[in-house]
Amino acid sequence: MADPLATVLTERLGCRYPIIQTAMGWVAEPQLVAATCNAGAFGFLGAAVMQPAEARTKLAALRGLTDRPFGVNFHMFQPGAAEIVDLVIANKQQVRAVSFGRGPDKKMIGRFRDAGILCIPTVGAVKHAQKMVELGCDMVTVQGGEGGGHTGSVPTTVLLPQVLDNVQVPVIAAGGFADGRGLAAALAYGAVGIAMGTRFLMTAESPVPAASKARYTKAGTDQIIVSTKVDGMPQRMIRTPLLDRIEASGTIGMWLRALEAGLAMKKQTGASWAQLYATAKGMTSHGGLSLPQAMMAASAPMLIMRAVVDGDPETGLLATGVVGGRISDLPTCAELVDGIVAQARARCAALAG
């Protein structure tokens, strides 16, 4: 009998199991990606928050931690994007795929494909999935409204079959997945695998500091909300003192926070105000954001960085999928993947009678 967990995803990405660790900024670092890949899943390095020099260092570190293939996530509007693209292609022997949201044009996608690197964008709407396929992407990851960070309103159980019915490339399911039951369900829908962010964030190898991990494990689903005030777009996060203040604030307060975060980003990255403005401006041309929204979106990650890098959940933001409300443990990546695989096989066997 054929192995139900051997799919187009495992064949084309070179991993043992159809499980993807998504590219969370400052979380999808070399140690987490390597642990994910060594456990048999497929991990993406979160280079969308990196400068080219840092990305080069992190890629070298990752290649020293695993001989398994892995992916890289980036945004075309980030500072140094062209250099990061060249860096990815230079590492094509081990970089099997790239992921992105608002991403490259057809010419850039062609460059990746010529290098043998698969393009797997993350989308949250049928029309965006269709557009990515038209541009030449090899697969699409479909994130339903249950996903963490920026999210839509259509649940995975509705969006996933819609996309499956409207594109002719392999589809990966994301948003609300954390165990083998979810993997079996996604395969039953017709997806070729699942992608998980929050579940991998809450592992032993995740670089998130202990204080913030403790806040994640204690959060129930009633403490997870969707806010539109962080940068003007819906984002799902755990309630923290900072998020509560943001929710209670008006327009002036939002702009003051954007300025504060912009100053922090300028200090962290060394970027000039002109570069930060160019980044925000670039975001307006990849998704219909207004300039004020894009300026806040460009600087808001610094508020997330306070929690996931500095370990200060009281004055930072904790992005999470709603599934985080039912996760209370921190297994190793190997334990997590082995458990998901065993449960998925059991569910598939039960369904097969």
Helices and strands as residue ranges (DSSP letters): H 8-13, E 19-21, H 30-38, E 42-46, G 47-49, H 52-65, E 70-73, H 81-90, E 95-99, H 106-114, E 118-119, E 122-123, H 126-134, E 140-143, E 149-150, H 156-164, E 171-174, H 180-189, E 194-196, H 198-201, H 210-218, G 221-223, E 224-227, E 235-238, H 241-248, H 251-269, H 273-284, H 291-299, H 301-308, E 318-319, G 322-326, H 333-351
